[in-house]
Amino acid sequence: MIDIAWIKKSIREGDYLLTLHAEEERRSDHLSIDDVEYVLLHGEILENYPEDQRGASCLVSGHVLGKSVHVVCGKNKLGKLIVITVYIPTPPKWETPTKRRKK
């Protein structure tokens, strides 16, 4: 399982990677790299995905500039933090920024 202290340490040290998908989503939601880093430094883990087929990952939820932002991140095979995707949580998937809509 990934913990928030490790995420924060990786961000502070600049020791992380951003996937192409995360970069595309970040740009489409008009978020800066600083916004993503802020969420990872000040947000909280909302969901953990320890059994993800691509490796353990988690969903970090936070706020920046009055917007709720989600960042999904994990640990790659070399043990480095990898930002998988970034998005602004919206319906229909999310009832609130921290509560998934029931299926």
Residue pairs with C-beta under 8 A, 6 or more apart in sequence:
1 48
1 50
1 56
1 58
2 45
2 48
2 56
2 57
2 58
2 73
2 74
2 75
3 45
4 43
4 44
4 45
4 60
6 81
7 40
7 58
7 60
7 73
7 81
8 40
8 41
9 15
10 16
10 80
10 81
11 37
11 40
11 41
11 81
12 41
15 80
15 81
16 73
16 80
16 81
16 82
16 83
17 76
17 80
17 81
17 82
17 83
18 26
18 33
18 36
18 82
18 83
19 82
19 83
19 84
19 85
21 84
21 85
22 36
22 71
22 83
22 84
22 85
22 86
25 85
25 86
25 87
26 32
26 33
26 35
26 36
26 86
29 69
29 86
29 87
29 88
31 64
31 69
31 86
31 88
35 64
35 65
35 69
36 69
36 71
36 83
36 86
38 62
38 64
39 60
39 61
39 62
39 63
39 64
39 69
39 70
39 71
40 60
40 62
40 71
40 73
40 83
42 62
42 63
43 60
43 61
43 62
43 63
43 69
43 71
44 60
44 61
44 62
45 58
45 59
45 60
45 61
46 58
46 59
46 60
46 61
46 70
46 98
47 58
47 59
48 56
48 58
48 59
49 56
49 57
49 58
49 59
49 74
50 56
52 74
54 74
54 84
55 74
55 75
55 76
55 77
56 74
56 75
57 72
57 73
57 74
57 75
57 84
58 72
58 73
58 74
59 70
59 71
59 72
60 70
60 71
60 72
60 73
61 68
61 69
61 70
61 89
61 97
61 98
62 68
62 69
62 71
63 69
67 88
68 88
68 89
68 97
68 98
69 86
69 87
69 88
69 89
70 86
70 87
70 88
70 89
70 97
71 83
71 85
71 86
72 83
72 84
72 85
72 86
73 81
73 82
73 83
73 84
74 81
74 82
74 84
75 81
75 82
76 82
89 97
91 101
92 101
93 100
93 101
94 100
94 101
95 101
95 102
